[in-house]
Amino acid sequence: MAVEKMDRPALFKAIQPNRYRMIKTPGGNSMHDIVQQYYGKTLQHTGDLQTSACCDISQMPAWLKPLLARIHPEVLEQYYGCGLVCPPLLEGSRILDLGSGSGRDVYALSQLAGPGGQVIGVDMTEEQLAVARRHQQYHCESVGYDNVQFLHGYIERLDELDLAAGSFDVIVSNCVVNLSPDKDAVLRGVQKLLKPGGEFYFSDVYADRRIPDAVRNDPVLYGECLGGALYWNDFQRLAMRQGFADPRLVEDRPLEITNPELALRTGGVNFFSATYRLFKLDALESACEDYGQAVIYRGSIPGQPERFILDKHHAIETGRVFPVCGNTWHMLHRTRFRPHFEFVGDFTRHFGLFAGCGADLPFDKAAAGAAAPCC
């Protein structure tokens, strides 16, 4: 089924930081209305998507397949993301999934959290929530326990959901933050709900420049996760503004807009699918400072026996002394990763800025013939 064509009114005005506004079309529809229409009624299955910005099944890792095999087929069919956005060491964790849609990621994460953990999904689209809730008993019988819950709500208004502050070990999101009209409010809510040492681990779409009005005001481009993409450097500022001092880029891929008509409407913007992790740690500094410290990975994290991947620039080999900045030290020493490392040094002596820190575009540029990635 092809996506129905939609008019392109001047939907949205510039979004100011630290201010929640329901942005309206000339006809009175809010951005939320547009997104709910697109994901609740216009799209019926993943084949209706016009671009691969939010979905590319070719990226599915082998370890994910047995998890998906235990999930009801309708949940999978009505899901508009791809891959699975999750960090390691989730067993026993309390996890929140922002924009959980039909519940696919919630049901997959619940298997990684195990019977001692809990996964809560939040979504604003009633049609998607109905699918997720309809198969909760199926999931319980499939895995042998029930540790999931679905809430109707907006990711910009998490404080309305009666969730206890500081109660989540991990918060995840799969290509949803770009759809929010107030990204400051999203990260502010995440910061409040995370435990000290907890992390926000999420994948989304970013741009190499600020999005022109013509792109941001296009309903299809917005629904396809492009119109609301943040300029990467504005995202860095936003994260720091909301208390996440050192955003860590885990991986990224250039996005290829394979629909020729939509490619012409993107205004020359280059898009990237990227996964970031943000730690709730009050000791983090705004730059990577060198205190002469190092860590030694024990090789004990499941699935990562040879090296631990903290982020794009930290692949820490088992048994090797690995020099780290003060922020990386805190990310490993004051989080659930601590038992898996030995730590060398302290903060008594400062040697200046850690070598290799920079401020250029962090993403890898598109290579000729690059495959379209997922977020």
C-alpha positions as CSV (number, residue, x, y, z in Angstrom):
1,M,0.0,0.0,0.0
2,A,1.4,3.4,-1.0
3,V,1.4,6.3,1.5
4,E,-1.3,8.7,0.6
5,K,-0.1,12.1,-0.7
6,M,-0.5,14.9,1.8
7,D,-0.6,18.7,1.3
8,R,2.3,20.6,2.7
9,P,1.1,23.7,4.6
10,A,3.4,25.8,6.7
11,L,3.0,23.4,9.7
12,F,5.6,24.5,12.1
13,K,7.3,27.6,13.5
14,A,10.8,27.6,14.9
15,I,11.1,25.7,18.1
16,Q,12.6,27.7,21.0
17,P,14.7,25.8,23.6
18,N,13.3,25.3,27.1
19,R,9.7,26.0,26.0
20,Y,6.9,23.6,25.3
21,R,4.5,24.7,22.5
22,M,2.0,22.7,20.5
23,I,2.8,23.9,17.1
24,K,-0.2,24.3,14.8
25,T,-1.0,24.2,11.1
26,P,-3.1,27.0,9.6
27,G,-6.0,24.5,9.8
28,G,-5.5,24.1,13.5
29,N,-3.7,20.7,13.6
30,S,-0.7,20.3,15.9
31,M,2.5,18.5,15.1
32,H,1.3,15.7,17.4
33,D,-1.9,15.4,15.2
34,I,0.3,15.0,12.1
35,V,2.5,12.3,13.6
36,Q,-0.5,10.5,15.1
37,Q,-2.2,10.6,11.7
38,Y,0.9,9.3,9.9
39,Y,1.7,6.5,12.3
40,G,-1.8,5.7,13.5
41,K,-3.7,5.7,10.2
42,T,-1.6,6.5,7.1
43,L,0.9,3.8,7.7
44,Q,-0.4,0.3,8.0
45,H,2.8,-1.7,7.9
46,T,6.6,-1.1,7.4
47,G,6.2,-1.3,3.6
48,D,4.2,2.0,3.6
49,L,7.3,4.0,4.6
50,Q,8.6,6.3,1.9
51,T,12.3,6.3,3.0
52,S,14.6,4.0,5.0
53,A,15.3,6.6,7.6
54,C,13.4,4.7,10.3
55,C,13.5,1.2,9.0
56,D,16.0,-1.1,7.2
57,I,15.6,-4.8,8.0
58,S,18.9,-5.6,6.3
59,Q,20.6,-4.3,9.4
60,M,19.1,-6.9,11.8
61,P,21.8,-8.6,13.8
62,A,21.7,-12.4,14.2
63,W,21.3,-12.2,18.0
64,L,18.1,-10.3,17.6
65,K,16.3,-12.9,15.6
66,P,15.5,-15.4,18.4
67,L,14.1,-12.5,20.5
68,L,11.8,-11.5,17.6
69,A,10.7,-15.1,17.1
70,R,8.9,-14.9,20.4
71,I,6.9,-11.8,19.5
72,H,3.4,-11.8,18.0
73,P,3.5,-11.3,14.2
74,E,1.1,-8.4,14.3
75,V,3.4,-6.5,16.7
76,L,6.3,-7.0,14.2
77,E,4.2,-6.0,11.2
78,Q,3.0,-2.8,12.8
79,Y,6.4,-1.7,13.9
80,Y,8.1,1.1,12.0
81,G,11.7,1.0,13.3
82,C,14.5,-1.6,12.9
83,G,17.3,-3.2,14.7
84,L,17.1,-3.0,18.5
85,V,18.4,0.0,20.4
86,C,19.8,-1.5,23.6
87,P,23.1,-1.3,25.5
88,P,24.6,-4.3,27.2
89,L,24.0,-5.5,30.8
90,L,20.2,-5.1,31.0
91,E,19.3,-8.1,33.1
92,G,17.4,-7.0,36.1
93,S,17.2,-3.4,34.9
94,R,14.2,-1.1,34.9
95,I,13.9,0.2,31.4
96,L,11.7,2.9,29.8
97,D,11.1,2.9,26.0
98,L,10.1,6.3,24.6
99,G,7.8,6.1,21.5
100,S,7.2,2.3,21.9
101,G,4.8,2.0,19.1
102,S,3.4,-1.5,18.6
103,G,5.6,-2.7,21.4
104,R,8.2,-4.7,19.5
105,D,11.2,-3.2,21.3
106,V,9.5,-3.4,24.7
107,Y,8.8,-7.1,24.1
108,A,12.4,-7.7,23.0
109,L,14.0,-5.7,25.8
110,S,11.8,-7.5,28.3
111,Q,13.6,-10.8,27.4
112,L,17.0,-9.1,28.0
113,A,15.8,-7.6,31.3
114,G,14.5,-11.0,32.4
115,P,11.9,-11.8,35.1
116,G,13.8,-9.6,37.6
117,G,13.5,-6.5,35.4
118,Q,10.7,-4.3,34.1
119,V,10.1,-2.6,30.7
120,I,7.6,0.3,30.3
121,G,6.6,1.6,26.9
122,V,5.2,5.1,26.3
123,D,3.5,6.1,23.1
124,M,1.0,8.8,22.1
125,T,-0.7,6.8,19.3
126,E,-3.7,4.9,20.4
127,E,-3.8,2.6,17.4
128,Q,-0.2,1.5,18.1
129,L,-0.8,1.0,21.8
130,A,-3.9,-1.1,21.1
131,V,-1.7,-3.5,19.1
132,A,0.9,-3.7,21.9
133,R,-1.6,-4.3,24.6
134,R,-3.6,-6.8,22.6
135,H,-0.7,-9.3,22.7
136,Q,0.6,-8.9,26.2
137,Q,-0.8,-12.2,27.3
138,Y,0.7,-13.9,24.2
139,H,4.1,-12.5,25.2
140,C,3.7,-13.7,28.8
141,E,3.0,-17.2,27.6
142,S,5.9,-17.0,25.0
143,V,8.7,-16.1,27.5
144,G,7.2,-17.4,30.7
145,Y,6.8,-14.1,32.7
146,D,5.1,-10.7,32.5
147,N,7.4,-7.7,33.1
148,V,6.0,-5.2,30.6
149,Q,3.6,-2.2,30.8
150,F,2.3,0.3,28.2
151,L,1.3,3.9,28.9
152,H,-0.4,6.4,26.8
153,G,1.4,9.7,26.9
154,Y,3.7,12.2,25.3
155,I,7.5,11.9,25.5
156,E,7.7,15.7,26.2
157,R,5.4,15.3,29.2
158,L,6.8,12.3,31.1
159,D,6.0,14.1,34.4
160,E,2.3,13.5,33.7
161,L,2.7,9.7,33.8
162,D,3.2,9.1,37.5
163,L,6.7,7.6,37.0
164,A,9.0,8.0,40.0
165,A,12.0,10.3,39.6
166,G,15.3,8.5,39.6
167,S,13.6,5.1,39.0
168,F,15.0,3.9,35.7
169,D,18.4,2.2,35.0
170,V,18.2,2.7,31.3
171,I,15.9,4.7,28.9
172,V,15.9,3.9,25.2
173,S,14.3,5.4,22.1
174,N,14.4,4.2,18.5
175,C,14.0,7.0,15.9
176,V,11.4,9.0,17.9
177,V,13.0,12.1,19.5
178,N,13.2,13.7,16.0
179,L,9.4,13.6,15.9
180,S,9.0,15.6,19.1
181,P,8.0,19.3,19.0
182,D,10.0,20.0,22.2
183,K,13.3,18.0,22.4
184,D,14.4,20.0,25.4
185,A,11.4,18.7,27.3
186,V,12.2,15.2,26.3
187,L,15.8,15.2,27.6
188,R,14.7,17.1,30.7
189,G,12.2,14.4,31.5
190,V,14.8,11.7,30.8
191,Q,17.3,13.4,33.1
192,K,14.7,13.4,35.9
193,L,13.7,9.8,35.5
194,L,17.1,8.2,35.3
195,K,18.9,6.9,38.4
196,P,22.4,8.4,39.1
197,G,24.7,6.5,36.8
198,G,21.8,5.5,34.5
199,E,21.9,6.1,30.8
200,F,19.8,7.3,27.9
201,Y,20.7,5.1,25.0
202,F,19.0,6.0,21.8
203,S,19.1,6.0,18.0
204,D,17.8,8.9,15.9
205,V,18.3,10.9,12.7
206,Y,20.6,14.0,12.6
207,A,21.6,16.5,10.0
208,D,24.8,18.2,9.0
209,R,23.2,21.6,9.1
210,R,20.0,23.2,10.5
211,I,16.9,22.1,8.7
212,P,15.4,24.6,6.3
213,D,11.7,25.6,6.8
214,A,10.6,23.9,3.6
215,V,12.0,20.6,4.9
216,R,10.7,21.0,8.4
217,N,7.2,22.0,7.2
218,D,6.8,19.0,4.9
219,P,4.4,16.4,6.6
220,V,5.8,13.4,4.8
221,L,9.5,14.3,5.5
222,Y,8.5,14.9,9.1
223,G,6.7,11.6,9.4
224,E,9.7,9.9,7.8
225,C,12.0,11.2,10.6
226,L,13.8,13.8,8.4
227,G,11.9,17.1,8.9
228,G,12.4,17.1,12.7
229,A,16.1,15.9,12.6
230,L,18.4,18.0,14.7
231,Y,21.6,19.6,13.4
232,W,24.2,17.5,15.3
233,N,25.9,20.4,17.0
234,D,22.5,21.8,18.2
235,F,21.9,18.3,19.7
236,Q,25.2,18.5,21.6
237,R,24.2,21.9,23.0
238,L,20.7,20.6,23.9
239,A,22.1,17.6,25.7
240,M,24.5,19.7,27.8
241,R,21.8,22.2,28.5
242,Q,19.7,19.4,30.1
243,G,22.5,18.0,32.3
244,F,24.2,15.5,30.0
245,A,27.7,17.0,29.8
246,D,29.4,14.6,27.5
247,P,27.2,13.0,24.8
248,R,28.9,9.9,23.4
249,L,28.4,8.8,19.8
250,V,28.3,5.0,19.6
251,E,27.8,4.5,15.9
252,D,26.6,6.3,12.8
253,R,25.8,5.8,9.1
254,P,25.0,8.2,6.3
255,L,21.3,8.0,5.2
256,E,20.6,7.6,1.6
257,I,17.2,9.0,0.6
258,T,16.2,6.4,-2.0
259,N,12.8,8.0,-3.0
260,P,13.8,10.4,-5.8
261,E,10.9,12.8,-5.2
262,L,11.6,13.1,-1.5
263,A,15.3,13.4,-2.1
264,L,14.6,16.6,-4.2
265,R,12.6,18.0,-1.3
266,T,15.4,17.6,1.3
267,G,17.1,20.9,0.4
268,G,20.6,19.6,0.1
269,V,20.7,18.5,3.8
270,N,22.8,15.4,4.5
271,F,21.2,13.1,7.0
272,F,22.8,10.5,9.4
273,S,21.4,7.7,11.5
274,A,23.3,7.8,14.8
275,T,23.2,6.1,18.2
276,Y,24.2,8.2,21.3
277,R,24.5,7.3,24.9
278,L,24.0,10.0,27.6
279,F,25.0,9.2,31.2
280,K,23.4,10.8,34.2
281,L,26.6,11.7,36.1
282,D,27.0,15.0,37.9
283,A,30.8,14.7,37.8
284,L,31.2,14.9,34.0
285,E,33.0,17.9,32.6
286,S,32.2,19.7,29.3
287,A,35.5,18.5,27.8
288,C,37.6,15.4,28.0
289,E,40.3,16.2,30.6
290,D,43.4,14.1,31.2
291,Y,44.2,13.0,34.7
292,G,46.6,10.2,33.7
293,Q,44.0,7.5,34.3
294,A,43.5,4.1,32.6
295,V,41.2,1.1,32.8
296,I,41.6,-2.6,32.2
297,Y,38.6,-4.5,30.8
298,R,38.1,-7.9,32.4
299,G,36.3,-9.3,29.3
300,S,33.3,-10.3,31.5
301,I,30.4,-8.5,29.8
302,P,28.2,-11.0,28.0
303,G,28.6,-10.8,24.2
304,Q,31.8,-8.7,24.4
305,P,34.5,-11.1,25.5
306,E,37.3,-9.6,23.4
307,R,36.5,-5.9,23.7
308,F,34.0,-3.5,25.2
309,I,32.5,-0.8,23.0
310,L,31.7,2.2,25.0
311,D,31.4,4.5,22.1
312,K,32.8,5.1,18.6
313,H,36.2,6.0,19.9
314,H,36.5,3.6,22.9
315,A,36.9,0.0,21.9
316,I,38.6,-1.3,25.1
317,E,40.4,-4.6,24.5
318,T,40.3,-7.3,27.2
319,G,43.4,-7.2,29.4
320,R,45.0,-4.2,27.9
321,V,45.8,-1.0,29.8
322,F,43.6,1.6,28.1
323,P,44.2,5.3,28.9
324,V,41.0,7.3,29.5
325,C,39.9,10.8,30.2
326,G,38.2,11.7,33.5
327,N,34.7,11.5,31.9
328,T,35.2,8.0,30.5
329,W,36.6,7.0,33.9
330,H,33.3,8.1,35.6
331,M,31.2,6.5,32.9
332,L,32.8,3.1,33.8
333,H,33.5,3.6,37.5
334,R,30.1,5.1,38.6
335,T,27.7,2.9,36.5
336,R,26.7,-0.7,36.2
337,F,29.9,-1.4,34.2
338,R,32.2,-1.0,37.2
339,P,32.5,-4.7,38.2
340,H,33.9,-5.4,34.7
341,F,36.9,-3.1,34.9
342,E,40.1,-2.5,36.9
343,F,40.9,1.2,37.4
344,V,44.3,2.8,37.4
345,G,44.9,6.3,38.8
346,D,42.7,9.0,40.4
347,F,41.9,12.7,40.0
348,T,44.8,14.2,42.1
349,R,46.8,15.5,39.1
350,H,45.6,17.2,35.9
351,F,47.5,17.0,32.6
352,G,45.3,19.3,30.4
353,L,42.9,18.4,27.6
354,F,42.9,14.7,26.6
355,A,44.6,14.2,23.2
356,G,42.3,13.7,20.3
357,C,39.3,15.8,21.4
358,G,37.8,17.9,18.6
359,A,34.7,19.7,17.4
360,D,34.3,18.6,13.8
361,L,31.3,16.8,12.3
362,P,31.4,13.5,14.2
363,F,29.7,11.3,11.6
364,D,31.2,9.3,8.8
365,K,30.4,10.8,5.4
366,A,28.6,8.8,2.7
367,A,30.7,6.5,0.6
368,A,29.9,5.8,-3.0
369,G,27.3,3.1,-3.2
370,A,26.6,3.1,0.6
371,A,23.7,1.1,1.7
372,A,20.8,2.8,3.4
373,P,21.1,2.3,7.1
374,C,18.5,2.2,9.8
375,C,18.3,4.3,13.0
